[in-house]
Amino acid sequence: MITLQHAYIVAGLFFLALVILSARDEANPRRLRNATFWGLLAASFLGGHAFGDLGNGLLALGLVAIAAFGLGQGKPKTTSQEERRASAERNGNLLFLPALIIPAAALIGTLLVKETSWAQNFIEAKNATLISLTLGVLIAIGVIMAWLKPPPLAPLQEGRRLMDAVGWAALLPQMLAALGAVFLAAGVGEQVGLIFAEYIPLDTRTMAVAAYCVGMALFTIIMGNAFAAFPVMTAAVGLPFVIHELGGDPVRVCAIGMLAGFCGTLMTPMAANFNVVPANLLELPDRKQAINGVIRAQIPTALPLLIANIVLMRFLAFP
């Protein structure tokens, strides 16, 4: 049976490959720093289950310490711009096919495990989505290699190029999700719930739903990631009021609540992996102005989406 640990092994092997490729890249003056950073991440995926809480905590502190000094950007040997342009002209929109394979595999795998018994013999049911997502990535890479026939190391080198461009911000979702869990364990959610209950009347479905969705967006703006805001706001408002007291469907409440949080992602510079990374990838000269420009362009979309999520939860989350 394929378990979540197998998915972690795939991710760990990828980062281990980055260690080797980064260490050998003499064009990057910080190649050893990059190699150490990706090496710690590889160790987390490959051996984190055996390190214990203290070991994983020290590993996380090591990642933060290295990131504080800054990572370098190498020059991986992969296909040239001319080769990419020729491939784009030759294949057109079909180049999007491998990217579509990944979400399709995640969806199909999840549904198969949920609806059939035989699929549960091959894929761990409780982690079906993550496992199917990993399988989708491997399938997409296989299709690309068989179809486009790039150099053998091209997927790894292109992955390294992207990870070097993104840098430490690639770990923000994982780190912030962990921060949300820490806040939840510290009782922050309960305290926020008391504050909401004191100043906002949460005795009606409309007010409770609005408070939950707007709170998700605001906490995401503060913390930079909806995964970090989710455990806090769900413990504060979602579970006690929207679900338990007013009878909301847990699946629909949580799913739409996350979407409300993503509206906050569009409006904050704290969401570096969404709003800072584009400026870095495009190598824009004035990064600060570019980041602010990205956020200003996204606000007119984020606010109507937040209102739409409030309406959807109000009318879809209650039987």
Secondary structure, DSSP 8 states (H G I E B T S, - for coil): -B-HHHHHHHHHHHHHHHHHHHHT-TT-TTHHHHHHHHHHHHHHHHHHHHHHHHHHHHHHHHHHHHHHH-----------HHHHHHHHHHHGGGGGHHHHHHHHHHHHHHHHHHH-SSGGGTB-GGGHHHHHHHHHHHHHHHHHHHHH---TTHHHHHHHHHHHHHGGGGGHHHHHHHHHHHHHHTTHHHHHHHHHHHHS--SSHHHHHHHHHHHHHHHHHHHS-HHHHHHHHIIIIIIIIIIIIT---HHHHHHHHHHHHHHHHTT-TT-IIIIIHHHHHTT-S-HHHHHHHHHHHHHHHHHHHHHHHHHHHHHHS--
